[in-house]
Amino acid sequence: MTLARGRTQARRTMQTSFLRSLASRWKPALVGTFREGYGPARLGKDLASGLTVGVIALPLAMAFAIGAGATPAQGLWTAIVAGGLIAALGGSKYQVSGPTGAFVVIIADVIARHGMSGLIVATFLAGLILVVMGVTGVGKLVKYIPYPVTTGFTTGIGVVIAVGQLRDFFGLRVPEPGSEVFERLAQAVEYAPSFSPVSLALGAATLAGIVLVRKLAPRVPAAVLAIATVTAAAFFLKLDAPTVGSVYGELPRGFPAFGLPAVSWSLVREVLPSALTIALLGSIESLLSAVVADGMKGDRHDSDTELVAQGLGNVASALLGGIPATGAIARTAANIKNGATSPVSALVHAAVLLAFTLLLAPVASAIPLASLAAVLLMVAWDMSELERFIGMRRAPRSDFLVMLLTFALTVAVDLTVAVQFGLLLAVLLFVKRVNETFGIAPLGEEKDAPDDPDATSKKAVPKGIEVFEVRGPFFFGTADRLQDALGEVSKEPHAFILRMRRVPSIDATGLNALGSFLRHCRRHGTALVLSGVREQPRKAMERAGFIAELGGDNVFDHIDGALERARALVAEREAASAHGARAGRNADHGGA
């Protein structure tokens, strides 16, 4: 009974310690804002910027949802709920979150495969994954995703989004839109004669308006002004073109229902890969957006707090039937340019969208679908960044090929497969490059600097002692090189010194290779001595029990100590051999 109570108490103590640790690391920027002092002057700036960004986000939230195959209302409620919650709990002062173009492709794919209930479950799971990433600190690793992979799938997403807008932009009468890029292109060609001159004119006018406003008045929200003008013209001229209301019905003015759809274990298994992709993509885009905001304002965000907030925002969005959300770079930049000083501006942006949805839904219902398609075409152009994509041809050929493959898979298959294969190829290339920089060199072949006082070539190495210098990370991609080094030794030495001063880290495979090497040395009567073992490798060796097996008196910080130890071991071996030889001769004489 006492033992059980002790275990229960220990478990409670661990849980309390974990919660305290989590609370100490969770630092919402909104809390910090009020602690540092928040007055009327800052509130005025945040109100102005929040109002502007709310107006900008209105058509984008609907356009991204429609482009992905969801409803305009889902896009708006995602921007309201997720955008507001992330602003209140996140780690960036200026981040504005909501539906983004990067999610359009994967949302459309999930809906096509698993229906709307599958998307909602995937969004919920992605939110939980993001929370775990933030709590464990793993989310910080997303910044190490290779540049060729992000460039490839970003440009690929732009192409997929653009192809997905052809039907609405040209007003094509496609009865059942395809889910694949090439299928949609084939449908666009097949149904080209059914195009609507009115839809094309409205789309082209919106596109031209966005480009014109960006050039002549860059501070004015181009998409908002263009859509407002074209919508007003279409309404007063009574032009016959599909609108948000005519296709999707008038936006519901009430609050959405709360709760998840029917969930089965088989559905969870099916959508889990998509959920992982949503979480990965969401973490990349949100942290990238926060970094951009930091650069614009000279501030610093808290990555872990931001990812936890992004996760909670997506969980809330799913519970209200919404779609995935993440930090939006364009809206975040607009927020800063319009004078935002704190997360209050992003909260105001969510409030503006809420007021518009509840009070002015008929206005949004009058927006022509061709105009929203034009907005997405411009988003696709901005995302593709063709100059950066084409510029990758000057990068190393392996990186260029990784980017092309990621791009091709994004366009031809889907984003999930593209990211998985892109990351796999990038890891293989990383292993290859590390292997190229890794080396095990015998005495006389080390790449020492000329002025290195500790170069092995400057040390007196007695006969019977071999010294090999290891350089680079000693891990699964390089561990087999140790066995190759043994083949370079013409005969078994009395002592073998491995210099590890240039080995920053070692993994389990490297430790296993060292263990095999130690056993090989012992089978052939060779003493093994380590020199210059750094902090991480030493701790790893101690935890694995390798140092205990080798003997702590055979591990040295400096080559001089290792050489002295090797000389002593060689002397002991020679003395033992001489003693054994004398004993053998005496036995022979005695027998005679």
C-alpha positions in Angstrom: 0.0 0.0 0.0 2.8 2.4 0.9 4.6 1.6 -2.3 1.4 2.3 -4.3 0.9 5.6 -2.6 4.6 6.5 -3.3 4.1 5.8 -7.0 0.9 7.8 -7.1 2.6 10.7 -5.4 5.6 10.5 -7.7 3.3 10.4 -10.7 1.4 13.5 -9.5 4.6 15.3 -8.8 5.8 14.5 -12.4 2.5 15.7 -13.8 2.6 18.9 -11.8 6.2 19.5 -12.8 5.3 19.0 -16.5 2.4 21.4 -16.3 4.5 24.1 -14.5 7.2 23.6 -17.2 4.6 24.0 -19.9 3.0 27.1 -18.3 6.5 28.7 -18.0 7.2 28.1 -21.7 3.7 29.2 -22.9 4.0 33.0 -23.4 1.1 34.5 -25.4 2.1 37.8 -26.9 -1.3 39.3 -25.9 -0.5 38.8 -22.2 2.9 40.4 -22.7 1.3 43.3 -24.5 -1.0 44.2 -21.5 1.9 43.7 -19.1 4.1 46.2 -20.9 1.3 48.8 -20.9 -1.5 49.2 -23.4 -3.2 52.6 -23.8 -5.6 54.5 -26.1 -3.0 55.4 -28.6 -2.1 51.8 -29.3 -5.7 50.8 -29.3 -6.5 53.4 -32.0 -3.7 52.1 -34.3 -4.8 48.5 -33.7 -8.5 49.3 -34.5 -7.5 51.0 -37.8 -5.2 48.1 -38.9 -7.6 45.4 -37.8 -10.4 47.0 -39.7 -8.3 47.2 -42.9 -7.0 43.6 -42.6 -10.6 42.4 -41.9 -11.8 43.9 -45.1 -8.8 42.4 -47.0 -9.4 39.0 -45.4 -13.1 38.9 -46.3 -12.8 38.0 -50.1 -9.7 35.9 -49.5 -11.3 33.7 -46.8 -14.2 33.0 -49.2 -12.0 32.5 -52.3 -9.7 30.0 -50.6 -12.6 28.0 -49.3 -14.4 27.9 -52.7 -11.1 27.1 -54.5 -10.7 24.1 -52.2 -14.2 22.8 -52.6 -15.6 24.0 -49.3 -18.3 26.7 -48.8 -17.7 30.4 -48.4 -19.2 30.3 -44.9 -16.6 27.7 -43.9 -13.8 30.0 -45.0 -15.3 33.0 -43.1 -15.9 31.1 -39.9 -12.4 29.6 -40.0 -10.9 33.1 -40.3 -13.2 34.3 -37.4 -12.7 31.4 -35.0 -9.2 30.3 -35.7 -7.9 33.8 -36.5 -9.3 35.2 -33.2 -8.1 32.3 -31.0 -4.6 32.2 -32.5 -4.3 36.0 -32.0 -5.3 35.7 -28.4 -3.0 32.7 -27.5 -0.2 33.0 -30.1 3.4 33.9 -29.7 3.6 36.6 -32.3 2.4 40.2 -31.8 1.5 40.8 -35.4 0.5 37.4 -36.9 -2.9 37.3 -38.7 -4.2 33.7 -39.3 -6.9 32.2 -41.4 -7.4 30.1 -44.6 -4.4 30.4 -47.0 -3.6 29.5 -50.5 -1.1 26.8 -49.5 -4.0 24.7 -48.1 -6.2 24.9 -51.1 -4.7 21.9 -52.9 -4.6 19.5 -49.9 -8.1 20.5 -48.7 -9.5 19.8 -52.2 -7.7 16.4 -52.2 -9.0 15.4 -48.8 -12.6 16.4 -49.7 -12.4 14.5 -53.0 -11.1 11.4 -51.2 -12.9 11.4 -47.8 -15.7 14.0 -48.1 -16.2 17.0 -45.8 -16.3 14.9 -42.7 -12.9 13.5 -43.6 -11.5 17.1 -43.9 -12.9 18.1 -40.5 -11.4 15.1 -38.8 -8.1 15.8 -40.6 -8.2 19.4 -39.5 -8.9 18.3 -35.9 -6.0 15.8 -35.9 -3.7 18.4 -37.5 -4.5 20.8 -34.7 -3.6 18.2 -32.1 -0.3 17.5 -33.9 0.5 21.2 -33.9 -0.1 21.4 -30.2 2.2 18.4 -29.6 4.9 20.0 -31.8 4.7 23.3 -29.8 4.7 21.6 -26.4 7.6 19.3 -27.2 9.6 22.0 -29.0 9.9 19.8 -32.1 8.2 22.5 -34.2 11.4 24.5 -34.3 12.9 21.8 -36.5 10.6 22.8 -39.4 13.0 25.7 -40.2 15.5 23.0 -41.3 13.3 21.8 -44.1 15.4 22.2 -47.3 14.9 25.2 -49.5 14.5 23.1 -52.7 11.6 21.2 -51.1 9.7 24.4 -50.0 10.4 26.0 -53.4 9.2 23.0 -55.3 5.9 22.5 -53.5 5.2 26.2 -53.2 5.5 26.7 -57.0 3.5 23.5 -57.5 0.7 24.7 -55.3 0.6 27.9 -57.3 0.1 25.9 -60.5 -2.6 23.7 -59.0 -4.5 26.7 -57.7 -4.3 28.5 -61.0 -5.6 25.5 -62.9 -8.4 25.1 -60.4 -9.7 28.6 -61.2 -10.2 28.1 -65.0 -13.8 27.0 -64.7 -15.0 30.0 -62.7 -12.8 32.5 -64.4 -14.0 31.6 -67.9 -17.5 30.6 -66.7 -17.2 27.1 -68.2 -20.2 24.8 -67.8 -18.3 21.8 -66.4 -20.9 19.4 -65.0 -18.5 17.5 -62.6 -15.1 19.2 -62.0 -12.2 16.8 -61.8 -9.9 16.6 -58.8 -6.6 16.2 -60.6 -4.7 19.0 -62.5 -4.5 17.2 -65.8 -8.1 16.2 -65.6 -9.1 19.8 -65.0 -7.0 21.0 -67.9 -8.6 18.4 -70.2 -12.0 19.5 -69.0 -11.1 23.2 -69.7 -10.2 22.3 -73.3 -13.3 20.0 -73.7 -15.8 22.6 -72.4 -14.0 25.7 -73.8 -16.9 26.4 -76.3 -19.2 26.9 -73.3 -17.3 29.8 -71.8 -19.2 32.8 -70.6 -18.1 36.2 -72.1 -19.7 37.9 -69.0 -17.7 35.8 -66.5 -14.5 36.3 -68.5 -15.1 40.0 -68.6 -15.7 40.2 -64.8 -12.7 38.0 -64.0 -10.4 40.0 -66.4 -11.7 43.3 -65.0 -10.9 42.1 -61.4 -7.5 40.9 -62.4 -6.7 44.1 -64.2 -8.0 46.1 -61.3 -5.7 44.3 -58.8 -2.6 44.8 -61.0 -3.5 48.5 -61.6 -4.2 49.3 -57.9 -0.9 47.6 -56.9 1.1 49.8 -59.3 -0.7 53.1 -58.7 -1.7 52.9 -55.1 0.2 50.1 -53.3 -1.1 51.1 -49.9 -4.7 50.4 -50.9 -6.0 46.8 -50.6 -6.1 46.0 -54.3 -8.2 42.8 -54.1 -10.9 44.5 -51.9 -11.2 47.6 -54.2 -11.3 45.5 -57.4 -13.9 43.0 -56.1 -16.1 45.8 -54.6 -16.0 47.7 -58.0 -16.7 44.7 -60.1 -19.4 43.4 -57.8 -21.2 46.8 -57.8 -21.0 47.0 -61.6 -22.4 43.4 -62.0 -25.2 44.2 -59.6 -26.4 47.5 -61.1 -25.9 46.3 -64.7 -27.8 43.1 -63.8 -25.1 41.0 -65.5 -25.9 37.3 -65.8 -22.9 35.6 -64.1 -22.6 33.0 -61.3 -22.2 34.6 -57.8 -21.5 33.3 -54.4 -25.2 33.4 -53.5 -26.5 31.8 -56.7 -24.1 28.8 -56.5 -23.7 28.3 -52.7 -26.8 30.1 -51.4 -26.9 33.1 -49.1 -24.4 33.0 -46.3 -26.0 31.7 -43.1 -26.3 34.5 -40.5 -26.4 32.3 -37.5 -23.5 30.6 -35.7 -22.4 27.2 -37.0 -23.1 24.0 -35.2 -20.6 22.8 -32.6 -19.1 19.3 -32.7 -17.2 16.7 -34.8 -19.0 14.5 -37.4 -19.2 10.8 -36.8 -15.7 9.5 -36.4 -14.5 6.0 -37.0 -11.0 4.5 -36.4 -10.8 3.6 -40.1 -11.5 7.2 -41.1 -8.8 8.4 -38.7 -6.3 6.0 -40.2 -7.2 7.1 -43.7 -6.9 10.9 -43.1 -3.9 10.7 -40.8 -1.3 11.2 -43.6 -3.2 14.3 -44.8 -3.4 15.6 -41.2 0.4 15.2 -40.9 0.8 17.2 -44.1 -1.6 19.9 -43.0 0.3 20.2 -39.6 3.7 20.3 -41.4 2.5 22.8 -43.9 0.8 24.9 -41.3 3.8 25.0 -39.0 6.1 26.0 -41.9 3.8 28.8 -43.1 2.9 30.1 -39.7 6.5 30.3 -38.4 7.7 31.7 -41.8 5.0 34.4 -41.5 6.0 35.1 -37.9 9.7 35.4 -39.0 8.7 37.9 -41.7 6.8 39.9 -39.2 9.8 39.9 -36.8 12.0 41.2 -39.7 9.5 44.0 -40.4 9.2 45.1 -36.8 12.5 44.1 -35.3 10.6 41.9 -32.8 10.9 38.2 -31.8 8.1 35.7 -31.7 7.9 32.6 -29.5 7.8 29.6 -31.9 6.5 27.0 -29.3 3.7 29.3 -28.1 2.7 30.1 -31.7 2.5 26.5 -32.7 0.3 25.6 -29.7 -2.0 28.5 -30.6 -2.1 27.4 -34.2 -3.0 23.9 -33.1 -5.8 25.1 -30.8 -7.1 27.4 -33.5 -7.4 24.4 -35.9 -9.0 22.2 -33.3 -11.6 25.0 -32.7 -12.1 25.5 -36.4 -12.8 21.7 -36.9 -15.3 21.7 -34.0 -17.3 24.4 -35.8 -17.1 22.7 -39.2 -14.3 24.9 -40.5 -11.2 24.2 -42.6 -7.4 24.4 -41.8 -5.9 27.8 -40.8 -2.4 29.1 -40.5 -0.5 32.3 -40.4 -1.0 34.4 -43.5 2.0 36.2 -44.7 0.2 38.8 -46.9 -2.4 39.6 -44.2 0.3 39.8 -41.6 2.4 42.2 -43.7 -0.7 44.3 -44.4 -1.4 44.3 -40.6 2.0 45.7 -39.9 2.0 48.2 -42.7 -1.3 49.6 -41.5 0.1 50.4 -38.0 -0.6 47.3 -35.9 1.1 47.4 -32.5 -0.2 44.2 -30.8 -2.4 41.0 -31.3 -5.4 43.2 -30.6 -5.4 44.2 -34.3 -5.8 40.5 -35.3 -8.6 40.2 -32.8 -10.3 43.3 -34.4 -9.8 41.7 -37.8 -11.8 38.6 -36.6 -14.5 40.9 -35.1 -14.9 42.7 -38.4 -15.4 39.4 -40.2 -17.9 38.3 -37.6 -19.9 41.5 -38.0 -19.8 41.2 -41.8 -20.9 37.6 -41.7 -23.8 38.2 -39.3 -25.0 41.6 -40.6 -23.9 42.0 -44.2 -24.1 38.5 -45.6 -26.2 39.5 -48.7 -23.4 41.8 -49.8 -20.9 38.9 -49.8 -23.4 36.7 -51.6 -23.5 39.1 -54.6 -19.7 38.7 -55.4 -19.2 37.0 -58.8 -17.3 33.8 -58.7 -15.2 35.0 -61.6 -13.9 37.8 -59.4 -12.9 35.4 -56.6 -11.2 33.2 -59.2 -9.3 36.3 -60.4 -8.1 36.9 -56.8 -6.9 33.3 -56.5 -5.1 33.5 -59.9 -3.2 36.5 -58.5 -2.5 34.6 -55.3 -1.2 31.6 -57.4 1.1 34.0 -59.3 2.4 35.5 -56.1 3.0 32.0 -54.5 4.7 30.5 -57.6 7.6 33.1 -57.4 8.8 32.0 -60.9 12.0 34.0 -60.7 13.1 32.1 -57.6 12.0 28.8 -59.1 13.9 29.4 -62.4 16.9 30.8 -60.4 17.3 27.3 -58.8 18.9 26.1 -62.0 22.1 27.7 -60.8 22.0 25.7 -57.6 23.8 22.3 -57.2 22.3 19.8 -59.6 21.1 17.5 -56.8 19.1 20.4 -55.2 17.7 21.4 -58.5 16.5 17.8 -59.1 14.9 17.6 -55.7 13.0 20.9 -56.4 11.8 19.6 -59.8 10.7 16.3 -58.4 8.8 18.0 -55.5 7.2 20.3 -58.0 6.2 17.5 -60.4 4.7 15.4 -57.6 2.8 18.3 -56.3 1.2 19.0 -59.7 0.8 15.4 -60.9 0.0 13.5 -57.7 -0.7 15.5 -54.6 1.0 17.6 -52.0 1.3 14.9 -49.3 3.3 12.6 -51.6 5.4 15.6 -52.8 6.4 16.6 -49.3 7.1 13.1 -48.3 9.3 12.3 -51.3 10.9 15.7 -51.2 12.0 15.3 -47.6 13.1 11.7 -48.2 15.3 12.8 -51.1 16.6 15.8 -49.1 17.6 13.5 -46.2 19.4 11.1 -48.6 21.3 14.1 -50.1 22.2 15.3 -46.7 23.6 11.9 -45.7 25.5 11.8 -49.0 27.0 15.3 -48.4 27.9 14.5 -44.8 29.5 11.3 -45.9 31.6 13.3 -48.4 32.9 15.6 -45.6 33.5 12.7 -43.2 36.9 11.1 -43.1 39.1 8.6 -41.2 42.7 9.3 -42.1 45.8 7.4 -40.9 49.1 9.0 -39.8 50.5 11.2 -42.5 47.2 11.7 -44.4 45.3 14.0 -41.9 44.1 17.3 -43.1 45.7 19.3 -40.4 46.2 23.1 -40.6 50.0 23.9 -41.1 50.0 25.9 -37.9 48.2 23.2 -35.8 50.5 22.4 -32.8 48.6 19.2 -32.1 48.8 17.8 -35.6 49.6 14.1 -35.4 52.4 14.5 -37.9 54.2 16.7 -35.3 54.0 14.0 -32.6 56.4 11.2 -31.9 54.5 8.0 -32.6 56.4 4.9 -31.6 56.5 1.7 -33.7 53.6 -0.6 -33.1 51.1 2.3 -32.5 48.6 3.3 -35.3 46.9 6.8 -35.1 43.8 7.5 -37.1 42.0 10.8 -37.1 38.2 10.9 -37.5 36.5 14.1 -38.7 32.8 14.9 -39.1 29.6 13.5 -37.5 29.9 9.8 -36.7 26.4 8.6 -37.5 24.5 6.0 -39.6 25.6 7.4 -42.9 29.3 7.3 -42.1 29.8 4.5 -39.5 30.8 1.9 -42.1 33.8 4.0 -43.0 35.5 2.8 -39.7 35.5 -0.8 -41.0 37.0 0.4 -44.3 39.8 2.1 -42.3 40.8 -1.2 -40.7 41.5 -2.5 -44.2 44.2 0.2 -44.6 46.2 -1.2 -41.8 48.8 -3.7 -43.2 49.2 -5.6 -39.9 47.6 -5.5 -36.5 49.3 -2.8 -34.3 49.9 -3.2 -30.6 47.8 -0.1 -29.9 45.3 1.9 -31.9 44.5 5.5 -31.2 41.3 7.1 -32.6 41.5 10.9 -32.5 38.0 12.3 -32.2 38.6 16.0 -31.6 36.7 16.8 -34.9 33.7 14.5 -34.2 30.9 16.8 -33.0 28.3 14.1 -32.5 27.7 10.4 -32.6 24.5 8.3 -32.9 23.5 4.7 -32.1 24.9 3.4 -35.4 28.2 5.1 -34.7 28.4 3.7 -31.2 27.6 0.2 -32.5 30.5 0.6 -35.1 32.8 1.6 -32.2 31.7 -1.4 -30.2 32.5 -3.7 -33.1 35.8 -2.0 -33.6 36.7 -2.5 -29.9 35.8 -6.2 -30.1 37.9 -6.6 -33.3 40.9 -5.0 -31.6 40.6 -7.3 -28.6 40.4 -10.4 -30.8 43.7 -9.4 -32.3 45.4 -8.3 -29.1 45.3 -4.6 -30.0 44.7 -2.0 -27.3 42.2 0.8 -28.2 42.6 4.4 -27.0 40.4 7.4 -27.7 41.7 10.9 -27.8 39.9 14.3 -27.9 36.4 13.0 -27.3 34.0 15.9 -27.2 31.0 16.5 -24.9 28.1 14.9 -27.0 30.0 11.8 -28.0 31.4 11.3 -24.5 27.9 11.5 -22.9 26.5 9.2 -25.6 29.3 6.7 -25.0 28.7 6.8 -21.2 25.0 6.2 -21.6 25.6 3.3 -23.9 28.1 1.7 -21.6 30.9 1.9 -24.2 33.3 3.8 -21.9 32.8 1.3 -19.1 33.5 -1.5 -21.6 36.6 0.2 -23.0 37.8 1.5 -19.6 37.8 5.1 -18.6 41.6 5.1 -18.4 41.7 4.6 -22.2 39.8 7.9 -22.9 41.8 11.2 -23.1 41.1 14.8 -23.8 44.4 15.3 -25.6 46.6 13.4 -28.0 49.6 13.6 -25.7 47.8 11.7 -22.9 46.6 9.1 -25.4 50.1 8.6 -26.8 51.6 8.2 -23.3 48.9 5.6 -22.5 49.5 3.8 -25.8 53.3 3.6 -25.1 52.6 2.2 -21.6 50.3 -0.4 -23.1 52.8 -1.4 -25.7 55.6 -1.6 -23.1 53.4 -3.8 -20.9 52.7 -6.1 -23.9 56.3 -6.3 -24.9 57.3 -7.0 -21.3 54.7 -9.7 -21.1 55.8 -11.2 -24.4 59.5 -11.1 -23.2 58.5 -12.8 -19.9 56.5 -15.4 -21.7 59.5 -16.1 -24.0 61.9 -16.5 -21.1 59.5 -18.8 -19.3 59.3 -20.8 -22.5 63.1 -21.1 -22.8 63.4 -22.1 -19.1 60.8 -24.8 -19.6 62.7 -26.1 -22.6 66.0 -26.2 -20.6 64.3 -27.9 -17.7 62.9 -30.5 -19.9 66.3 -31.1 -21.5 
